[in-house]
Every structure is written in C-alpha cells, then in structure tokens.
Amino acid sequence: MTLVVPVGPQHPALEEPEHFRITVEGEEIVDADVRLGYMHRGIEKAFQEQNYQRGVYLSERICGICSGIHTLVNVETAEQLAGIEAPPRAKYIRTIVAELERIHSHLLWAGIAAHEIGFMTLFMLTWRDRELVMDLLEMISGNRVNYAANTIGGVRFNINPTQAVKIMDGLDELEKHGKHYADVFPSDPTILARCEGKGILSKEDGLKLCAVGPTARASGIDVDLRRDDPYAAYDEIDFEVITAKEGDVLANAKVRLLEILESVKIIRTALERMPSGRLRVKAPKKFPEGEATNRGEAPRGELFYHFKSRGGEKPYRVKVRTPTLANMPSALEKLKGETLTEVPIVVASIDPCFNCTERVTVVDSETGDSRIMTEEELRELK
C-alpha cells in the first residue's frame, strides 16, 4: 500500500519550518518532495532599496550561522563591480573569520546530528566547544553571531598580537577535541547504527544533481572553491580538501569533522603569515554600471552573489544562491530507500538552512491556494 506522509512544516525534528511529502510503501520511502517558502523575507528585493554598504548588513542576516561568508562574498562582489581590492592584511583577517565560522558551523551541525539520533552527551560536548569558537569571535569582533567583520574595501577590525595568542590557545583545544570527535563518529555503535549506510548519495547522482560542499565531498566529488576559485587569502595558504567515497550520513560527518582540523591549520597559517598594513581602502559611494558575480565556499557549500548595477548608490538587481537550495535535490535522493525513522538524520546530513533558501511564494488569503511567482512577475516588481 502506498501512502503520502507529510513531515512538517511544524515537526519536532525540524529546526525550521519546511514541508516534506514522503511517499512510502510500508515503511520504505519510495519518493520524496519538498515544499519551500515558509521562511521567505524578501531579502533580494530589500537589497534594491539600500545602498551597497547597507546591503552588507542585510546579507549578514540571511543566515546567522553563515553570516560571515555572506558578507565576504557580498563585499568581494561589490569590490569587483567597483574595481577596487582589499589590502592583503584584510584578506587574511577575512580568511581567519571565515574559518572560525566554518568550525562553529560544523560543530553546531555535529551537535544537531547527535541530537537527531538521541546521542545527547555528544550534543552537549560539541556545543561546549562551539561556545569556545563563539567566544573567540566575540573577542575579535564584539559579536558572537553576526560579526560585522567585512566591509566594502576591507575589514572593520584588526587582530592584535594579544588576540592572536588567545586564538592560538583556543585552536589547540579545538584541535584536541576535534580529533576526539573524528574518532568517535566512525566507531561508536550508536552512531554507526543510525548513520552508516543511511542516506547514500552516489558520486554519479551527486554530479547529476549538482551537489555542493560537504554533501558533494562526502560522495567523492573533489570540489572546494577555496582551492578551485580562491578568494580572500586562500590562494596563499595550503590545505587539504577532505573527501569521502561512501556518500552516506556517516561520510557527511567524517568530512565535516576532518574539515574542522583543516580549518585549525588554515587559521594558524594565516595568523603566522598575516602581513602588516592597512585594513581597508576607500569604497565609492556611487558604483558604475555593470554586472559582477562572485562565489565563496560557505560551510554548507557554494554560495554565490550576483549584482547588476545601472549606476548609482543602489544595485538594480541582487541574486543570492545559497548551498541548501543547491543540495535540496540531493537530500530528496538520499531519502529514497530509507525508512520514515531516518528522515530527520538524512535531511540533517546536508546541514539545511531553509531560512537562507526561501524565495517568493504567493498565498491567496481567502482560498489558501499558493503558487510560486514567475520570472516575468518578479521582473515587473523591479
């Protein structure tokens, strides 16, 4: 007997509202679909009403966990459009903040994954270390979540020698605990029972469905924009791109946990090599006519921004493509063949952020009918 089981938009296992339609035969999932639109805030339209500098603060609020990389890709896109380049020291500080954010994001994911499978001790341990990363970010920026680090032309704060020593000390502790987590996840019986062989995405399907970030790398797809299309100071720092071949939930965990250790190495190298000099160059108030596109490797995968300018203080169009949107087809593929019990951890394996994914849905308040706006309708709004 075939049944369609709704999961969400409100569900104890879902951190944000989203609606999955799971088709099952008995307990086995034979098909899955997702309906987005519950978290749309009109960010792209709001960009058009602000000047470029104020738009940086808008982008920071697209996603709390990835706020730093959103501003980084935003300002580098604006810099490309304006024909300016941030000073070398600023690029290194951008890299340090981006990698601290990556560690923070991966630790947060590990805690949520542990929570989804009922491993509460591991949840508390990983989130304890997440607090350490947030303390370091607060020390250098004044903020634990939205760091306001990047500005068009450079960065807004420096990292002094005293702060650098404290960051190094924090990295030592994070590295020690990170190695422990990297050992626990592939060996603990509870984790293996719930994650090994679950939610498999083959390399072929990952390529076909255009998976990005750790989701792609866990399926053996060797791609990372920090190496393949470097930005900030990544072209001056050597690091290893972590991949796995199994493509299951456990492989997703391995990739993220080993990436924490690589991020520790990147930050250490950046602190040791960071040149002296200016923190920013002056950005123009009015931008020339033109278009610019830029990409960055967010903790969840490829993030890109596209600006279109007709000249002046405000952008004519802004397009933001987040990694969760790119990975959603892969998540639906990973669900097939699993049971209803595994839906929470399989969906969590791509580390979804629906808050930064949502786009325009129109709902008729009288009938309750909904539809997605067409490209032509969006263009009419300007």
NUMAR-974890 format. One line per field, with one value per residue (C-alpha): residue number from 1; chain; x, y, z. Coordinates in steps of 0.001 Angstrom, whole numbers. Last residue first. Example, Ala and Ser with C-alpha at 12.3 -4.5 7.8 and 13.67 -1.06 7.14 Angstrom:
num <- (2:1)
cadena <- (A:A)
X <- (13670:12300)
Y <- (-1060:-4500)
Z <- (7140:7800)
***
This chain:
num <- (382:381:380:379:378:377:376:375:374:373:372:371:370:369:368:367:366:365:364:363:362:361:360:359:358:357:356:355:354:353:352:351:350:349:348:347:346:345:344:343:342:341:340:339:338:337:336:335:334:333:332:331:330:329:328:327:326:325:324:323:322:321:320:319:318:317:316:315:314:313:312:311:310:309:308:307:306:305:304:303:302:301:300:299:298:297:296:295:294:293:292:291:290:289:288:287:286:285:284:283:282:281:280:279:278:277:276:275:274:273:272:271:270:269:268:267:266:265:264:263:262:261:260:259:258:257:256:255:254:253:252:251:250:249:248:247:246:245:244:243:242:241:240:239:238:237:236:235:234:233:232:231:230:229:228:227:226:225:224:223:222:221:220:219:218:217:216:215:214:213:212:211:210:209:208:207:206:205:204:203:202:201:200:199:198:197:196:195:194:193:192:191:190:189:188:187:186:185:184:183:182:181:180:179:178:177:176:175:174:173:172:171:170:169:168:167:166:165:164:163:162:161:160:159:158:157:156:155:154:153:152:151:150:149:148:147:146:145:144:143:142:141:140:139:138:137:136:135:134:133:132:131:130:129:128:127:126:125:124:123:122:121:120:119:118:117:116:115:114:113:112:111:110:109:108:107:106:105:104:103:102:101:100:99:98:97:96:95:94:93:92:91:90:89:88:87:86:85:84:83:82:81:80:79:78:77:76:75:74:73:72:71:70:69:68:67:66:65:64:63:62:61:60:59:58:57:56:55:54:53:52:51:50:49:48:47:46:45:44:43:42:41:40:39:38:37:36:35:34:33:32:31:30:29:28:27:26:25:24:23:22:21:20:19:18:17:16:15:14:13:12:11:10:9:8:7:6:5:4:3:2:1)
cadena <- (A:A:A:A:A:A:A:A:A:A:A:A:A:A:A:A:A:A:A:A:A:A:A:A:A:A:A:A:A:A:A:A:A:A:A:A:A:A:A:A:A:A:A:A:A:A:A:A:A:A:A:A:A:A:A:A:A:A:A:A:A:A:A:A:A:A:A:A:A:A:A:A:A:A:A:A:A:A:A:A:A:A:A:A:A:A:A:A:A:A:A:A:A:A:A:A:A:A:A:A:A:A:A:A:A:A:A:A:A:A:A:A:A:A:A:A:A:A:A:A:A:A:A:A:A:A:A:A:A:A:A:A:A:A:A:A:A:A:A:A:A:A:A:A:A:A:A:A:A:A:A:A:A:A:A:A:A:A:A:A:A:A:A:A:A:A:A:A:A:A:A:A:A:A:A:A:A:A:A:A:A:A:A:A:A:A:A:A:A:A:A:A:A:A:A:A:A:A:A:A:A:A:A:A:A:A:A:A:A:A:A:A:A:A:A:A:A:A:A:A:A:A:A:A:A:A:A:A:A:A:A:A:A:A:A:A:A:A:A:A:A:A:A:A:A:A:A:A:A:A:A:A:A:A:A:A:A:A:A:A:A:A:A:A:A:A:A:A:A:A:A:A:A:A:A:A:A:A:A:A:A:A:A:A:A:A:A:A:A:A:A:A:A:A:A:A:A:A:A:A:A:A:A:A:A:A:A:A:A:A:A:A:A:A:A:A:A:A:A:A:A:A:A:A:A:A:A:A:A:A:A:A:A:A:A:A:A:A:A:A:A:A:A:A:A:A:A:A:A:A:A:A:A:A:A:A:A:A:A:A:A:A:A:A:A:A:A:A:A:A:A:A:A:A:A:A:A:A:A:A:A:A)
X <- (11679:8213:7572:10703:9308:6096:8081:10219:7094:5862:5400:1834:-472:-4168:-5466:-8811:-9189:-5587:-4347:-699:2157:5556:8796:12160:13437:16975:18572:15982:15851:19318:19994:23005:23082:23030:20097:17685:19112:19041:15402:14076:15677:12609:10493:12563:15293:15156:14802:15788:19213:17561:15453:18570:20417:17642:17926:21680:21645:18940:20950:24080:22641:22093:21822:20661:20763:19273:19397:22004:21860:24236:24401:24992:22692:24109:23564:24971:25269:26115:27223:27399:28984:28895:27425:30321:30273:32777:32598:31443:31346:29312:29518:27392:27800:27069:29462:29004:28293:29604:32989:34950:38018:40635:40653:42718:46032:49377:51051:51171:49440:51800:51614:47941:47001:48944:47241:43834:44392:45591:42517:40329:41921:41022:37424:37386:38032:34787:32813:34071:33592:30016:28994:30628:28497:25353:26174:28186:30698:33569:34991:36595:38598:40310:43766:45290:47976:47565:48411:45490:43180:43860:40365:39224:40292:38356:39368:41110:38686:36009:36128:35417:36624:33354:33788:30265:31196:32716:29352:27450:30470:30059:27927:25605:24880:22123:23958:27291:25871:23943:27147:29093:26424:24238:23506:21056:21966:24820:26411:24394:21946:23668:27140:26305:25006:27927:30600:33455:33235:31835:34105:37497:36712:35110:38347:40447:38183:38599:42372:42160:39645:41882:44944:42844:41782:45412:46162:43156:44396:47853:46324:44224:47340:49104:46253:43532:42107:38533:36178:37542:38407:37154:33443:33087:33668:33744:30184:30442:26812:26940:29066:29720:32445:34617:37906:36791:33292:34707:36926:33975:31901:34633:34720:30924:31047:33309:30505:28141:30193:30172:26449:25392:27830:26157:22702:23132:19419:19840:18612:20511:23810:23133:22278:25529:27594:25927:26792:30365:30444:29057:31465:34451:33340:32835:36374:37416:35602:36962:40536:40105:38646:41537:43960:42235:42295:46042:46495:44527:41030:40715:38846:37171:33714:31960:34703:34604:30824:31252:34025:31721:28858:31032:32536:29215:27606:30723:30471:26741:26899:25397:23017:21793:20317:21120:24671:23355:21264:24264:26261:23306:23871:27180:25701:22885:19507:16151:17421:18786:15271:14048:16693:15859:12120:11638:10718:10632:7708:8501:9695:7734:9715:9261:10116:9770:9986:10480:10215:7998:5080:5331:6133:5802:7256:5924:8335:7187:9574:9558:12979:14813:12904:12848:9940:7806:5994:6099:6380:6613:3579:3212:1991:849:1360:0)
Y <- (45797:44360:43649:41491:39255:38722:37762:35290:33562:33700:30328:29365:29115:28467:29318:30422:33821:34675:33700:32730:33909:32190:34111:32683:30689:29381:31446:30493:26981:26187:22522:20679:18127:15313:16916:15599:12090:12482:13573:11135:8021:6776:7109:4377:4703:3647:7186:9802:10447:11461:14091:15431:15555:17641:20002:20498:23537:25238:24498:25981:29515:31412:35182:37457:41233:43577:47326:47898:51193:54171:54982:53153:50709:47935:44187:42238:38446:36601:32993:30426:27031:24613:24153:25802:28540:28200:31520:32800:36128:37625:41186:43292:46795:50473:52220:52421:55562:55926:54620:52430:53709:51098:48865:47273:48863:47225:44317:40877:37785:34828:33348:34183:32839:29614:29036:29784:27346:24579:24934:24933:21630:20129:21310:19879:16467:16803:17962:15208:12460:13549:13547:10133:8874:10173:8175:9110:6276:7939:10513:13886:16470:19210:19581:22949:25298:29037:31827:31261:31181:34822:36265:34343:31126:29528:25849:25870:27851:26855:23220:20268:16664:14785:11557:11359:13033:15853:16611:16907:18637:21498:21254:18763:19393:16747:14835:15132:13923:11185:9858:10166:8148:9707:7303:8334:5608:3126:4078:6769:5286:2037:3545:6460:4197:1750:4494:3978:6403:9296:8831:9159:12437:13644:13005:14711:17750:17837:18166:20556:22770:22983:23955:26369:28214:28779:30081:32430:33730:34387:36221:38359:39538:40210:42403:41269:44335:45491:46717:44760:45619:47684:47043:45998:42698:41821:42632:39596:38477:35543:36094:39812:42157:41395:39969:38750:37847:35599:33890:33443:32000:29442:28444:28193:25737:23628:23212:22606:19597:18183:18758:17007:14156:13546:13818:10939:10672:10247:13747:15244:13841:15363:18696:18626:17719:20523:23100:21852:22191:25734:26943:25421:27091:30409:30245:29565:32628:34852:33788:34189:37686:38605:37383:39386:42497:42155:41982:45209:44899:45380:48018:47960:48963:45865:43561:45308:44806:41085:40940:42735:40259:37139:38209:39393:36020:34213:35954:35465:31708:30618:33570:33250:35990:38479:39227:39902:42773:44244:44231:45837:48921:49383:48852:51358:50040:49616:47084:44863:44665:42887:40201:39895:39367:37534:33983:31496:29230:29126:25609:22497:19286:16028:12448:9051:5333:5634:2215:1765:138:1641:5238:8610:11413:14919:17264:20646:23176:25111:25415:23171:20102:17036:18245:18946:22020:22328:19442:15807:14781:11052:10002:6369:3424:0)
Z <- (-10133:-9373:-13054:-13159:-10413:-12381:-15501:-13536:-12269:-8681:-7000:-6183:-3192:-2594:888:-577:1092:1967:-1503:-917:-3151:-2716:-3232:-2229:731:978:3750:6375:4998:6275:5611:7045:4170:6755:8591:5947:6460:10261:10393:7726:9242:11117:7983:6359:3725:72:-1208:1367:-189:-3471:-1687:31:-3293:-4859:-1841:-2178:-4483:-2406:732:-858:-1178:-4417:-3905:-6725:-6489:-9094:-9722:-7024:-5110:-4963:-8654:-11918:-13634:-11487:-11530:-8606:-8475:-5291:-4930:-2173:-2813:120:3610:5477:2790:-37:-1869:-5240:-7077:-9892:-11192:-13535:-14922:-14444:-12097:-8337:-6344:-2797:-3813:-1407:392:1121:4168:6924:6051:6603:8304:6748:8157:7788:11296:11853:8415:8999:12327:10814:7937:10269:12521:9409:8376:11775:11427:7898:9450:11396:8354:6069:8639:9391:5744:5404:8303:6620:3475:355:845:-1048:1339:682:2628:607:2119:2905:1584:2162:-299:-2700:309:1193:393:-2700:-4397:-7292:-7132:-3736:-1563:-4061:-2943:-5231:-5108:-5579:-3591:-2202:1110:-985:-2580:711:2270:-229:-3358:-5069:-8754:-9088:-11828:-10046:-6755:-8535:-10127:-6872:-5105:-2420:428:3116:5587:5114:8415:10187:12720:13704:13273:15552:18319:17944:18246:15772:12831:14928:17942:16228:14415:17646:19557:16873:17128:20912:20634:17673:19446:22499:20480:18405:21559:22500:19000:19179:22544:21072:18077:20425:22223:18912:17562:15151:13396:12865:10135:7181:3582:646:1046:4670:6350:10023:11072:13377:13340:15777:18896:18437:19686:16654:17963:21382:20230:17527:20098:22466:19628:18956:22635:22741:19828:22012:24548:21644:20613:24147:24748:21543:22195:25545:23943:21486:20567:16793:15945:18889:17639:14206:15859:17830:14787:12816:15501:15491:11704:11818:14513:12725:9479:11297:12631:9040:7664:10461:9722:5960:6250:8560:5894:3162:5352:5782:1989:1317:-248:-3989:-6022:-9441:-8213:-9567:-8322:-4959:-4810:-5475:-2875:-427:-894:-869:2455:3875:3212:4433:7803:8353:7773:11130:11345:7777:5576:8312:7214:3728:5056:6858:3618:1834:3934:2147:-1314:-889:188:-1599:-4139:-1372:117:-3019:-2539:1166:694:3979:2878:5771:4834:1118:393:-494:-609:-2477:-1664:-3332:-2499:1260:2901:5963:4135:687:1406:-300:1836:1260:3015:4318:5801:9052:10699:13200:12027:14287:16446:13335:12047:8240:8578:7529:5480:4774:1329:1340:-989:0)
***
